[in-house]
Structure formats: structure tokens, C-alpha cells
Amino acid sequence: MSTLLLALLLGLILSLLCSAVQDRLRRILAARPGAIWIVPFLLGGVFGVAALLVRAWSAPLNLLVLAYTAAPVLCVWLAGPGPAERPTVLDFAAILLLWLPLEFAAGASLVPRPVQGYLHNVAYAIAILLGLLLFLGWRAFPGLKFNLPRASRDGWLPLAGYAVSAPVLIVLGIAIGFIPPPHWPSQRAGVMASAVALIYFGTALPEEILFRSLIQNLLMLRFGSNWRTLFAASFIFGCAHLDNGPQPLPNWRYMILATVAGVAYGAVFQRASTVLSSAALHMLVDWTKHFLF
């Protein structure tokens, strides 16, 4: 049942790839602006159900999650409904309020250790869904590229990006001691194949929605689509990996590699018609690191 709840959240996120669903969402919010305030309570309720399923529910935890979902809604509510062309400080504040509490595991002390991973995944899915509802629906920014592929380049761009970036990441990663020399994969073919979907939907797509559709796109809308904003977004992506292992923290090796990878992901995002393309490149890089190094 707990896995089914995660699958339901993923299904809701993927449903927003449909332009008709996005249009319907925008019409509802335009006709009933106050409906946006239902969202924090609905998503807080979903988290509460998830916590009940793993016997981790508590009033302080649920109140914290309600505050977490309400804070970015308040920011975009004050910024006003869309369609918006130029992001404001409140828009960037909403993104930070979605991202940073998860990045620093806020409220982890309220969750039993055995289920922290599961509830973190639920919270992450809720954050991504909330971000899409706010920035696709309420603010309706252009350029999020959260849609199905629309051009043939969406298929070959990830492969071209991988061909260019993988050798650079491998040489640099080995040189700074982040990864060992490559080895023949020790996992069974079935495990390696099933990991493609797991990495894509569990890591690559959520991170690309946050760091490319939201952060990089809003930086481009604010400061222009140029190399400076691409490097800025990539550096932010790199810094998000400073608190990741396996090396001692702050993990500057991971930050360097993630920044370089972020340039490749961001370049693909700029040229593709969908964020699914940069997510595909992201998945290929993560899959390679996991199984070949």
C-alpha cells in the first residue's frame, strides 16, 4: 500500500505532462483563485496517510508538513496569478522553500529512522507535484518544458550530450578521486535494466524538474538565456551535492562533477522541447556511475 501511494504521486506528476491537463488546471485556478489554498491541505493529508501506513504519524510532524506546503503557496499567492513572464523574488523564495527543507532533512528527528527514507521520498514527490501546480498552474511561467517530446531532437540530444559529457566526467572524476577506474559490471542484466526506470523516475526527472524547469528556467526568464545563467544554474546544482557522500562532507569532489554535469544537462534542456530529454541524459550519467565505477 505504501508503494502504491508513491506510484499514485508519480502518476499525478506525469499526468501534468498532458497539455490539456495543464490548460484545465489554469482555467480552474483563474476562475477560482482561492482553490490554490486547498492544495497544501490535500498534499499534507497525503503525507499524513503515508505516515499512518508506516506507523510514523504524529501531530507535530503533520503540522510541520502543512507549514512546508503552505509556505511556497503563500509566496506565489502574494506574487499574484499568471501568466507571468518575469519571476520575482517571491518566486525564487517559493522554490527555496520547496527545496531547502528537503535538502537539509527538516523534521527528520520526528520520523523513526527505519521509515525516514520512505517518507523522504513521499515528501520529495509532494514537493515536485506542488512546484508544478504552482509554476505551471498558478504562475503559468513559459519555458518549464514539462511536456511530452515535440521534436525529433528530443531523442538524439541526450545521446549527443552523453557522448560529449561522459568522457569529460570520467576523466575528471578519476583525476580528483571521486570515482575509481571503470570496471566490468557485476550486476545481472535484469537488475541493470530495471535500474533505468528507477533512476529516471526516482532521481533524474525530479532533479531536472527542480534544477532545470524551475531554477534554470526562472533564471533565464529573469536574466536572459545565456552562458552565465547556464553556469549559475549548474553551480547551484553542484552545490546541492556538497552534503552527499560517499566522500567526507562537504563533498567538494561531488560538487565539481555535479557542476560539470549540470552544464551538460542544462545545455540539453535549453535545446530540447521537453525536460524529459535532460532527464534522460541525467539518467544515463547516473546509471553509468552506478554500474561501471
C-alpha positions as CSV (number, residue, x, y, z in Angstrom):
1,M,0.0,0.0,0.0
2,S,2.9,2.4,0.8
3,T,4.4,1.7,-2.6
4,L,1.1,2.3,-4.2
5,L,0.9,5.8,-2.7
6,L,4.2,6.7,-4.2
7,A,3.0,5.3,-7.6
8,L,-0.1,7.5,-7.3
9,L,2.0,10.6,-6.7
10,L,4.2,9.8,-9.6
11,G,1.1,9.3,-11.8
12,L,-0.2,12.7,-10.8
13,I,3.1,14.3,-11.7
14,L,3.2,12.5,-15.1
15,S,-0.4,13.5,-15.8
16,L,0.7,17.1,-15.9
17,L,2.8,16.3,-19.0
18,C,-0.5,16.5,-20.9
19,S,-1.2,20.0,-22.2
20,A,-4.9,19.5,-21.8
21,V,-4.5,18.8,-18.1
22,Q,-2.3,21.9,-17.7
23,D,-4.9,24.0,-19.5
24,R,-7.6,22.7,-17.3
25,L,-5.6,23.4,-14.2
26,R,-5.0,27.0,-15.3
27,R,-8.7,27.6,-16.1
28,I,-9.7,26.3,-12.7
29,L,-7.3,28.5,-10.8
30,A,-8.2,31.5,-13.0
31,A,-11.9,31.0,-12.2
32,R,-11.4,30.2,-8.5
33,P,-8.1,31.6,-7.3
34,G,-8.8,30.6,-3.7
35,A,-8.7,27.0,-4.8
36,I,-4.9,27.2,-4.6
37,W,-5.2,27.1,-0.8
38,I,-6.8,23.7,-1.0
39,V,-3.5,22.2,-2.3
40,P,-1.5,22.4,1.0
41,F,-4.2,20.6,2.9
42,L,-4.6,17.9,0.2
43,L,-0.9,17.3,0.0
44,G,-0.5,17.5,3.8
45,G,-3.2,14.9,4.0
46,V,-1.4,12.6,1.5
47,F,1.7,12.8,3.6
48,G,-0.4,12.1,6.7
49,V,-1.8,8.9,5.1
50,A,1.8,7.9,4.1
51,A,2.9,8.4,7.7
52,L,-0.1,6.4,9.0
53,L,0.8,3.5,6.7
54,V,4.3,3.2,8.2
55,R,3.1,4.0,11.7
56,A,5.0,7.3,11.9
57,W,2.1,9.7,12.2
58,S,2.3,12.5,14.8
59,A,0.7,15.9,15.2
60,P,4.0,17.8,15.2
61,L,5.1,16.1,12.0
62,N,1.9,16.7,10.2
63,L,1.8,20.3,11.3
64,L,5.4,20.7,10.0
65,V,4.4,19.3,6.6
66,L,1.3,21.5,6.4
67,A,3.6,24.6,7.1
68,Y,6.0,23.3,4.5
69,T,3.4,23.0,1.8
70,A,1.7,26.3,2.7
71,A,4.8,28.5,2.7
72,P,5.5,28.4,-1.0
73,V,1.8,28.7,-1.8
74,L,1.8,32.0,0.3
75,C,4.8,33.2,-1.7
76,V,3.2,32.7,-5.1
77,W,-0.2,33.9,-3.8
78,L,1.5,37.2,-2.9
79,A,3.2,37.3,-6.3
80,G,-0.1,37.0,-8.0
81,P,-1.7,34.7,-10.6
82,G,-0.2,34.2,-14.0
83,P,0.5,34.0,-16.8
84,A,3.8,35.5,-15.6
85,E,6.7,36.5,-17.8
86,R,9.3,37.7,-15.3
87,P,9.9,35.9,-12.0
88,T,10.0,37.9,-8.8
89,V,11.9,37.5,-5.5
90,L,8.8,35.7,-4.2
91,D,9.0,33.1,-7.0
92,F,12.6,32.3,-6.1
93,A,11.7,32.3,-2.4
94,A,8.9,29.7,-3.1
95,I,11.5,27.4,-4.9
96,L,13.9,27.7,-2.0
97,L,11.1,26.8,0.4
98,L,10.3,23.8,-1.7
99,W,13.9,22.7,-1.9
100,L,15.9,23.5,1.2
101,P,13.8,21.8,3.9
102,L,14.2,18.6,1.9
103,E,17.9,19.2,1.2
104,F,18.6,19.5,4.9
105,A,16.1,16.8,6.1
106,A,14.0,19.2,8.2
107,G,11.8,17.3,10.6
108,A,13.9,14.0,10.4
109,S,14.0,13.8,14.2
110,L,10.2,13.5,14.2
111,V,10.4,10.3,12.0
112,P,11.5,6.9,13.1
113,R,14.8,6.0,11.4
114,P,13.6,2.8,9.6
115,V,11.0,4.8,7.6
116,Q,12.9,8.1,7.1
117,G,13.8,7.0,3.5
118,Y,10.3,6.2,2.5
119,L,8.7,9.4,4.0
120,H,11.5,11.5,2.5
121,N,10.6,10.0,-0.9
122,V,6.9,10.9,-0.3
123,A,7.8,14.4,0.7
124,Y,10.1,14.8,-2.4
125,A,7.2,13.7,-4.7
126,I,4.8,16.1,-2.9
127,A,7.4,18.9,-3.4
128,I,7.7,18.2,-7.1
129,L,3.9,18.0,-7.6
130,L,3.4,21.2,-5.6
131,G,6.1,23.0,-7.6
132,L,4.4,22.0,-10.9
133,L,1.0,23.1,-9.6
134,L,2.3,26.5,-8.5
135,F,4.5,27.3,-11.5
136,L,2.6,25.5,-14.3
137,G,-0.8,26.3,-13.0
138,W,-0.9,29.4,-10.8
139,R,2.0,31.4,-12.1
140,A,2.0,29.7,-15.5
141,F,5.5,30.6,-16.5
142,P,6.7,29.8,-20.0
143,G,9.6,27.5,-20.6
144,L,9.2,24.9,-18.0
145,K,9.1,22.4,-20.8
146,F,7.1,19.9,-18.7
147,N,5.5,18.3,-21.7
148,L,5.8,15.3,-23.9
149,P,8.5,15.4,-26.7
150,R,7.6,17.6,-29.6
151,A,10.6,17.3,-31.9
152,S,13.0,14.6,-33.2
153,R,15.9,16.3,-31.5
154,D,14.4,15.4,-28.1
155,G,15.5,11.8,-28.8
156,W,19.1,12.4,-30.0
157,L,20.1,15.3,-27.8
158,P,20.5,13.1,-24.7
159,L,22.7,10.7,-26.6
160,A,24.8,13.5,-28.1
161,G,25.1,15.1,-24.6
162,Y,26.2,11.8,-23.2
163,A,28.8,11.2,-25.9
164,V,30.3,14.6,-25.2
165,S,30.0,14.8,-21.4
166,A,30.6,11.2,-20.3
167,P,34.4,11.1,-21.3
168,V,34.9,14.5,-19.6
169,L,33.1,13.4,-16.4
170,I,35.0,10.1,-16.3
171,V,38.5,11.6,-16.7
172,L,37.8,14.4,-14.3
173,G,36.1,12.1,-11.8
174,I,39.1,9.8,-11.7
175,A,41.6,12.7,-11.6
176,I,40.1,14.2,-8.5
177,G,39.4,10.9,-6.8
178,F,35.6,10.9,-6.9
179,I,35.3,7.6,-8.8
180,P,37.7,4.7,-9.2
181,P,38.8,3.4,-12.6
182,P,36.0,1.7,-14.6
183,H,35.2,-2.0,-14.0
184,W,33.0,-4.6,-15.7
185,P,29.5,-4.5,-14.2
186,S,28.9,-7.1,-11.5
187,Q,25.1,-6.9,-11.5
188,R,22.8,-9.1,-13.5
189,A,21.5,-7.7,-16.8
190,G,17.9,-7.7,-15.4
191,V,19.0,-5.6,-12.4
192,M,20.8,-3.1,-14.7
193,A,17.8,-2.9,-17.0
194,S,15.3,-2.3,-14.2
195,A,17.5,0.4,-12.7
196,V,16.9,2.6,-15.8
197,A,13.3,3.3,-14.8
198,L,14.2,3.6,-11.1
199,I,16.9,6.1,-11.7
200,Y,14.9,8.0,-14.3
201,F,11.7,8.5,-12.2
202,G,13.3,8.4,-8.7
203,T,16.3,10.7,-9.3
204,A,16.8,12.2,-12.7
205,L,13.3,13.5,-13.6
206,P,12.6,15.0,-10.1
207,E,16.0,16.8,-10.0
208,E,15.6,18.0,-13.6
209,I,12.2,19.5,-12.8
210,L,13.7,21.3,-9.8
211,F,17.0,22.4,-11.2
212,R,16.2,22.9,-14.9
213,S,12.4,23.5,-15.3
214,L,12.2,25.7,-12.2
215,I,15.6,27.1,-11.2
216,Q,17.4,27.4,-14.6
217,N,14.3,28.4,-16.4
218,L,13.4,31.1,-13.9
219,L,17.0,32.4,-14.0
220,M,16.8,32.5,-17.8
221,L,13.5,34.4,-17.7
222,R,14.9,36.9,-15.2
223,F,18.5,37.3,-16.6
224,G,18.3,36.0,-20.1
225,S,19.1,32.7,-21.8
226,N,22.9,32.9,-21.9
227,W,26.0,31.0,-20.7
228,R,26.1,33.0,-17.5
229,T,22.7,31.8,-16.4
230,L,23.6,28.2,-17.5
231,F,26.7,28.3,-15.4
232,A,24.9,29.8,-12.5
233,A,22.2,27.2,-12.5
234,S,24.9,24.4,-12.9
235,F,26.8,25.8,-9.9
236,I,23.6,25.8,-7.8
237,F,23.1,22.2,-8.9
238,G,26.7,21.4,-8.0
239,C,26.4,23.0,-4.5
240,A,23.3,20.9,-3.9
241,H,25.6,17.8,-3.8
242,L,28.0,19.2,-1.2
243,D,26.1,17.3,1.5
244,N,26.1,14.0,-0.4
245,G,28.5,11.1,0.2
246,P,30.4,8.9,-0.1
247,Q,33.4,11.2,0.5
248,P,33.7,13.4,3.6
249,L,31.4,16.4,3.8
250,P,31.4,19.0,2.4
251,N,32.0,16.8,-0.7
252,W,33.7,19.3,-3.0
253,R,34.6,16.4,-5.4
254,Y,30.9,15.7,-5.9
255,M,30.2,19.4,-6.3
256,I,32.7,19.8,-9.1
257,L,31.4,16.7,-11.0
258,A,27.8,17.7,-10.5
259,T,28.5,21.3,-11.7
260,V,30.1,20.0,-14.9
261,A,27.3,17.5,-15.4
262,G,24.8,20.3,-14.7
263,V,26.3,22.3,-17.7
264,A,25.6,19.3,-19.9
265,Y,22.1,18.8,-18.5
266,G,21.3,22.5,-18.8
267,A,22.6,22.7,-22.4
268,V,20.3,19.8,-23.4
269,F,17.4,21.4,-21.6
270,Q,17.9,24.7,-23.5
271,R,17.9,23.0,-26.9
272,A,15.2,20.3,-26.3
273,S,11.5,20.9,-26.3
274,T,11.0,18.9,-23.1
275,V,12.6,18.4,-19.7
276,L,12.3,14.7,-20.4
277,S,15.4,15.0,-22.6
278,S,17.7,16.4,-20.0
279,A,16.3,13.8,-17.5
280,A,17.3,11.1,-20.0
281,L,20.9,12.4,-20.1
282,H,20.9,12.7,-16.3
283,M,19.7,9.1,-16.0
284,L,22.5,7.8,-18.4
285,V,25.2,9.6,-16.4
286,D,23.9,8.3,-13.1
287,W,23.4,4.7,-14.4
288,T,26.9,4.7,-15.8
289,K,28.4,5.9,-12.5
290,H,26.4,3.3,-10.5
291,F,27.2,0.2,-12.6
292,L,30.6,0.9,-14.2
293,F,32.5,2.7,-11.4
